[in-house]
Amino acid sequence: MRDVNDIQVFKRLSDALRAGFQIYDRAEDGYMVRKRTPLGWGIAKVQLEG
């Protein structure tokens, strides 16, 4: 996992799901995922290679 402009980027969907995120949209190169936090929704991206 790495942070890019305050958005977490995961390389594997399983890592995002294990961190408590859920899929909410498909991106051209992966998925957008979200996680409920005390301040609202936390957003991250799963960027798949290949």
Secondary structure, DSSP 8 states (H G I E B T S, - for coil): -EEETTEEEES-HHHHHHTT-EEEEEETTEEEEEEEETTEEEEEEEE---
